[in-house]
Amino acid sequence: MNDLSISIATLERLEFFGFLVLVTMLVRIVIAISVHPRVSLLVATVTKGSDDFIHFFFLLGILYLCFGFIGFLRFSPTYDNFATFEITLISQFRLMLGEFPDNFSENLLLAIFVLFFLAAFFFLMLNFLLAIIVGNYVEVKAAIERQETEQDVLSDVASSLLVEAKRIFLGWPSALRIIARLQEQRAKLSVGVDNLEVADQAWSRRSRVKFVRHYQRYAFLATKALPQRITTLDTAVAELEEHIALL
């Protein structure tokens, strides 16, 4: 009998450990897929609205406990759904899911309590939560639309695999090495074949040409011309007067 009890306890611990492992894997999967802007809408929305969510759930908890105390103190002698404070909290959760107390309409005070509870949580708090989610989602979505380098997830995966293959077969340096070397240079409006030599002295010109051609097909990497500034005689005189006034 003792061996059976030990085996059951061990099995329960293993099941609990397996549950923790599965939850950890779920969290890791969500974090991993949030690398791409399009797929990270969920994580980005929650992260951006974290402050609003914290205050919302704080207010939700206070209201929930207040209603729980009211229901327990008033209806515990009469209804089993409010027999203890813990049962009252569970009954309120069921009420949020649409499960009403038995014969609640026969008691005017209980009916008023149920109506106020539903008004506070189902109509007000639920809509507040939806407003927070939608508001942050719209902002995250707009930020993604403004991001020039973003593509759909399949195109980005295909582009990453293609770049990695070309890096291996054409001898391109790693992206981190190229970025680090270019950041050490003085500010430039564009980067050409000759500028890329600083990333690796052994990087052949032919390979650098193919590297530039590969990235030229992206519109956001195209060379942008400086806006032409047209200076009239009146503007030149006004600027000269400003400079003289500062002397």
N, C-alpha and C positions, 0 to 999 in steps of 0.2 A: 504493500500500500504506500509506503514511504517512497519507494522507487517510482511509482506511478505519479505521485505528487511532484516529485523532483523533475520528472520528465515533462509534465504539464507546465510547470513553472519555467523550465528551460525553453520549451516551445513558445510560450508567451513572450519571453524576453527576445527570442530570435525573431518572432513576428514583429515586435515593436521596433527592433533594430532594423529589420527589412523595411518597415514603414518609414523610418527616418532616412534610410538610404534613398528610397524612391522620392521622398520630398526634396532631399538635397539635389538629386538628379534633375528634378523638375525646375528647381531654382537655377541651376547651372545652365539648363537648356534655354530658359527665358533670357538669362544674361548673355548667353552666347549669340542667340539670334538677334539681340538688340544692337549688334555691331552695325548692321545695315540700317540706314535712316528709315526706309519704308517699313521694315519689319519691326523697328523699335518704337512704333507708335504707342504701344501699350506701356512699355517701360518709360518712355520719354514723357508721356502724359501724366503718369503717376508721379514721376520724379519732379516734374515742373509744378504740379499741384500739391506737392507733399505738405507744404505749410497749410494750405486750405483743408486738406484731408485731416491733418492733425487736429485743427480747431473744430472741424465738423464732428469728428468722432468723439472729441471731448464733450461738446455740447450734447451729442446724441447719448452718451453715457450718463450725463447728469439728468437729462429728461427721463431716460429709461429707469434709472434708479428712483427718481421722484415718483413716477407713476407706480413703480413697484411698491414703494412704501405706502402710498395712498391705497392701492388695491389690497395689500396685505392687512393693513390696520382696519379697513372698513369691511371687507368681505370675507376675511378668514374664518369668522365663526359660522358663516352660512354656506360657503361654497368650497368644495374640495379643491377647485382650481386655484384657490388663494390660501390653502391651509397653512403653508409656511412661506417664508420670504423667497426661498429658492424655487419652490413650486410656482410662486407668483411670477417670478422672472421668466420661467419656462413657459407659463401660460401666456405671458405677453408676447413672447417670441412666436408662439403658435398663432396668436391673434394677428400678428403682422403678416403671417402666411395665409390668413383667411379662415382660421379655425376659431369660431366663436365659442364662448363658454356656454354650458348647457342652460337653457331657459333664461338667458340673460335678459330677454325682453320682458319678463314677468317682474323684474325689479327695476324701478325707474332709475335709482341711483347707479346701478350696474350698467344699465343701457346708456346713461349719460357718460359714465366712465369709458365705456367702449367707444362711443362716438368721439369723445375728446381725444382718446388715445389714437384712434385711426386718423383723425384730422391732423394731429401733431406729427405722427410718424409717416403715415401713408401719403398724405397730401402735401405736407410742408417739408419734412426732412428728406423724403425720397426725392422730391423735386429739387431741393437744394443740392443734394448729391449729384443728380443728373446735370444741374447747371454747372457745378464745378468741373465735372468730367468733360462736358461738351465745350466749356470755355477754354480749358487747357488743351483739349484735342484740337480745336480750331487754331490756336496759337502754334502748336507743334506742327500741324499740317501746313500752315502758312510759312513757317521757317524752312520746312523741307522743300516747298515749292520755290523758295528763293535760293536754295542751294544749287549752284550751277553744276557741280561735279556729280550730283546724284543721278543714278539711272534706276531702272527696275532691277530687282534682286537677281534675276536670271542673267541679265546683261552684265551686271557687275561680277558675278561668279565666272561667267565665260571670259570676260576681260582679264580677270585675275589669273585664271589658268593659262590664257594665251601669253600674258606678260611673263609668267614664270617659265613657260616653255621657251620663249625667245631669250630670256635671260640665261638659260642653261646652254642653248645651242649657239647663240650669238655672242656669248661672253659679256653680257651686260653686268655692271656692278649692281649690288643690292640697292634698292630704293632708299634705304636709310643712309647708306654711304653717299649716294648722289646728293641727297637733301643736305646732309651735314657739310659736304664740301662746298655746295653752292651757297649755303648760308654764311660761309666764311668770306665770300666775295663781297665786293661793294655792290650797292643797289643797282640793278639793271632792269631796263624795261622789258627785255626778252633774253632768252637763253638759246644760243645756237650751238652748232656742232663744235666750234672751237672752244666755247666756254665749258663744255662737258669734259674736256681733257683733264681738268683739275680733279675730277672724281677718281680717276685712275690713269696713271701715266702709261700703263700698258694697254689701255683701251684703244683699239684700232679706230681709225677714222671711218672706215667702212661700217663698222658696227655702230659707231655714234650716229652716222647718217641714217641708218635704219631705225635707231632709237628715236631720233627726231621725227622721222616720217611716220612712225607708229603713233606718236602723240599729236601730230599735226591734224589728225582726223577728228579730234575733239574740238568743238567750237569754243569751249571756254578756255582753251590753251592757245588760241590763235593770237598772233601779235596784234596789239591794239595801238592804233596811231594816236599821237597826242593831238588834242583839239587845237586847231589853229587860232591863234589870238590875233585879232585884227585891231591895230592901234591907229586911231585917227589923230589928227593934229591937235584937236581940242583935248582928247584924252591924254596925250603926251604932255601937253602944257599943264594940265591939272595935276598929273603925277609929279612933274618937276616942281610945281609950287608946293605940293605936300612935302617933298623931300627937303626943299629949302626951309620950310616952316619948322621942320624938326631939327634943323641945325642950330 
